[in-house]
Amino acid sequence: MIYTGDALEILSTMPGESVNCIVTSPPYYALRDYGVEGQIGLEATPEEYISRLVAVFDEARRVLRGDGTLWLNLGDSYSGSGKGAATDPLNASLYKQRMLTEVQ
């Protein structure tokens, strides 16, 4: 079964140790605004972003079976690519990213 929606809300409704496999690609920090209130990725600081992800993955661990697997796609768009949290307006518009000053 595939679930879509707020990860923390959905995971909290599931019984413990009931999932064989989780595949996820959470929103990257300061990359895109999906127009959803409370979305992950638009926190004011990287620390707040990490804290939200930790809460989600704590719940993911609770529902994952002992022999289950979790596949995570998460890149460093904030500092590693040169594109995240763009300071150049052209770069921000090309990659649909928000300026860091808009997020803070």
ABEGO torsion letter per residue (X at the ends): XBBBEBAAAAAAABBBGABABBBBBBBBBGABBAGBBGBBGABABAAAAAAAAAAAAAAAAAABBAABBBBBBBBBAAAAAGABGBABAAAAAAAGBBBAAAAX
